[in-house]
């Protein structure tokens, strides 16, 4: 009887992991669906530590992708420690990344930077350029919060190249705007304008009015800083109708 119950339990655990592995295949494209499945998960299976950790990691990812800003890092701190102790480098990378996201949401920027740095130490074990790009984009945001614009620029450049390599063009041009903004903060206005104009050109071709409006605002800020007010009418004329 004990052997039979153990076999049934192992089968349920295996099925749970199979379900979680299936969720991983679509969580980035359909995070709302992933979150629905995760929220309806059989809670009795979460008594098993490996299922609990895997479920918690995916739940944090799905909430993040659904723009649900979690601010309590206690659970993800435990998840990160779990995967670090088991030397699962890919899940450790993800756990530290989402721990950093939660800490960033809470305004704990020093803690967030530490978590992202832990993730960066594992980046060579990650095959996905997209996941690596997300990390460096977040590092850029953290360095900007700390007014470390040189490191901010380097992180954004890495993110942009990785987005480009992965074919994530929209992410690439959003990051180019961040690069332009960073050049502006470094008072490198010519370089800032070059990046921003390239963003605007892409927006015109791809009808991304939201990004274009943001880029035009940045151009107006550059003109305000440099005193080149003669260009304001030309810049405003670029706005989408």
SULWO-V576526 format. One record per pair of residues at least 4 apart in sequence whose C-alpha atoms are under 6 Angstrom apart, sorted by the first residue. I is the first residue (numbers start at 1). GAP is how many residues later the second one is. D is the distance in Angstrom with one decimal. If there is no record, write none. Layout:
[[I	GAP	D] [I	GAP	D]]
This chain:
[[17	4	6.0] [23	4	5.8] [26	4	5.7] [27	4	4.7] [27	7	5.6] [31	4	6.0] [31	31	5.0] [31	34	5.9] [35	4	6.0] [35	27	5.5] [46	5	5.6] [46	6	4.5] [51	4	5.9] [52	4	5.9] [53	26	5.5] [55	4	6.0] [63	5	5.0] [64	4	5.6] [70	32	5.5] [71	31	5.1] [71	34	5.6] [71	35	4.8] [73	4	6.0] [76	4	6.0] [76	23	5.5] [80	12	5.9] [80	15	5.0] [80	16	5.9] [83	5	5.4] [83	9	5.2] [84	8	5.7] [88	4	5.9] [89	4	6.0] [91	4	6.0] [93	26	4.6] [93	29	5.9] [95	4	6.0] [96	19	5.2] [96	23	5.3] [97	19	5.7] [97	22	5.9] [100	12	4.2] [100	15	5.0] [100	16	5.7] [103	5	5.1] [103	9	5.1] [104	4	5.5] [104	5	5.5] [104	8	5.5] [129	4	6.0] [129	33	5.4] [129	37	5.8] [130	33	6.0] [133	26	4.2] [133	29	5.3] [133	30	6.0] [136	19	5.1] [136	23	5.2] [137	19	5.5] [137	22	5.4] [140	12	4.3] [140	15	5.0] [140	16	5.4] [143	5	5.1] [143	9	4.9] [144	4	5.8] [144	5	5.9] [144	8	5.7] [149	4	5.9] [160	12	5.0] [160	15	5.9] [163	5	5.0] [163	9	5.3] [164	4	5.9] [164	8	5.9] [173	26	5.8] [177	19	5.8] [180	12	4.1] [180	15	5.2] [180	16	5.7] [183	5	5.1] [183	9	4.9] [184	4	5.5] [184	5	5.4] [184	8	5.4] [189	4	6.0] [193	4	6.0] [196	19	5.9] [200	12	5.4] [203	4	5.3] [203	5	4.8] [203	9	5.7] [223	4	5.5] [223	5	5.0]]
